[in-house]
């Protein structure tokens, strides 16, 4: 979509879909209408807002705040490697995925807290002289 003197512009909802930040264009449009998207620091709520290369988008996506600089408006919704060429990620680096997985998936409890394990129960029974 060309608007102006040689500048390539794109609707923001369409660009979010092309760059694979949203699964569908209607989801992108709905997301923009919530008012949680900022273009160059300005809060927008219309999916028809035109963006161009050089614009900075700031928006929440999952538990993270994404900050991306638009490099290219794109011509189609292609595969993920092609979509990554449409923007430069300016978001601060997150914790490594392995660190997050270790913290959330490993069940830890201090010794003596919670229900005893089968081994703990056997040790208690042996100490009491039962069984």
C-alpha positions as CSV (number, residue, x, y, z in Angstrom):
1,X,0.0,0.0,0.0
2,X,1.6,3.3,-1.1
3,X,0.6,6.6,0.4
4,X,2.5,9.8,-0.1
5,X,5.7,10.4,-2.0
6,X,7.5,7.1,-2.2
7,X,6.8,6.1,1.5
8,X,5.6,2.6,2.1
9,X,2.8,2.6,4.6
10,X,0.8,-0.3,6.1
11,X,-2.2,-0.6,8.4
12,X,-1.0,-1.5,11.9
13,X,-3.4,-4.5,12.3
14,X,-2.2,-5.9,9.0
15,X,1.5,-5.4,9.9
16,X,1.0,-7.1,13.2
17,X,-0.5,-10.1,11.4
18,X,2.3,-10.1,8.7
19,X,5.0,-10.0,11.4
20,X,3.3,-12.9,13.1
21,X,2.6,-11.2,16.4
22,X,-1.1,-12.1,16.1
23,X,-2.6,-15.3,14.7
24,X,-5.3,-13.5,12.7
25,X,-5.9,-10.1,11.3
26,X,-9.2,-9.8,13.3
27,X,-7.3,-10.6,16.5
28,X,-4.8,-7.9,15.6
29,X,-7.6,-5.4,14.9
30,X,-9.3,-6.3,18.2
31,X,-5.9,-5.9,20.1
32,X,-5.3,-2.5,18.6
33,X,-8.8,-1.4,19.6
34,X,-8.1,-2.2,23.2
35,X,-5.7,0.8,23.3
36,X,-2.7,-1.2,24.6
37,X,-0.6,-0.5,21.5
38,X,1.7,2.6,21.2
39,X,3.2,3.9,18.0
40,X,6.2,6.1,18.6
41,X,5.0,6.6,22.2
42,X,1.5,7.6,21.2
43,X,-1.4,5.4,22.3
44,X,-3.6,4.3,19.4
45,X,-7.0,2.6,19.3
46,X,-7.7,2.5,15.6
47,X,-6.6,-0.5,13.5
48,X,-6.6,1.7,10.4
49,X,-3.6,3.7,11.7
50,X,-0.9,3.6,9.1
51,X,2.7,2.7,10.1
52,X,5.9,2.9,8.1
53,X,9.5,1.8,8.4
54,X,11.2,3.5,11.3
55,X,8.1,3.5,13.6
56,X,8.5,2.1,17.1
57,X,5.7,-0.2,18.4
58,X,5.3,-0.9,22.1
59,X,2.8,-3.4,23.3
60,X,2.2,-6.2,25.8
61,X,2.4,-9.7,24.5
62,X,2.0,-12.5,27.1
63,X,4.0,-11.7,30.2
64,X,6.4,-9.4,28.3
65,X,6.4,-5.9,26.9
66,X,7.5,-6.0,23.3
67,X,9.3,-3.0,21.7
68,X,9.9,-3.4,18.0
69,X,11.1,-1.1,15.2
70,X,9.4,-1.6,11.9
71,X,12.0,-2.2,9.1
72,X,9.7,-3.2,6.3
73,X,5.9,-3.0,5.8
74,X,5.8,-6.5,4.2
75,X,3.8,-7.7,1.2
76,X,2.5,-11.0,2.6
77,X,2.2,-13.2,5.7
78,X,5.1,-15.5,5.1
79,X,6.9,-18.1,7.2
80,X,8.4,-17.0,10.6
81,X,12.0,-16.5,9.3
82,X,10.6,-14.1,6.6
83,X,8.4,-12.3,9.2
84,X,11.4,-11.7,11.5
85,X,12.9,-9.6,8.7
86,X,10.0,-7.1,9.0
87,X,11.2,-5.8,12.4
88,X,14.1,-5.2,14.8
89,X,13.4,-6.4,18.4
90,X,14.3,-3.6,20.9
91,X,12.8,-5.4,23.9
92,X,15.1,-5.9,26.9
93,X,16.5,-9.5,27.1
94,X,14.4,-11.8,29.2
95,X,15.6,-14.6,31.4
96,X,16.8,-17.6,29.6
97,X,14.1,-20.2,28.9
98,X,16.0,-22.9,30.8
99,X,16.1,-20.8,34.0
100,X,12.3,-20.1,33.8
101,X,11.6,-23.8,33.1
102,X,13.8,-24.9,36.1
103,X,11.9,-22.5,38.4
104,X,8.4,-23.4,37.4
105,X,8.6,-27.1,36.6
106,X,10.7,-28.3,39.6
107,X,8.6,-28.9,42.7
108,X,10.6,-27.9,45.7
109,X,9.7,-28.0,49.4
110,X,11.9,-27.4,52.4
111,X,12.7,-30.5,54.4
112,X,9.9,-31.1,57.0
113,X,7.3,-29.1,55.2
114,X,4.2,-30.6,53.7
115,X,3.2,-34.2,53.5
116,X,5.9,-36.8,54.3
117,X,7.1,-38.9,51.4
118,X,6.9,-42.7,51.5
119,X,10.5,-42.9,52.7
120,X,9.8,-40.3,55.4
121,X,6.8,-42.4,56.5
122,X,8.8,-45.6,56.7
123,X,11.5,-43.8,58.7
124,X,8.9,-42.5,61.1
125,X,7.3,-45.9,61.5
126,X,10.8,-47.5,62.1
127,X,11.6,-44.8,64.7
128,X,8.3,-45.4,66.5
129,X,8.9,-49.2,66.4
130,X,5.8,-49.8,64.2
131,X,5.7,-52.1,61.2
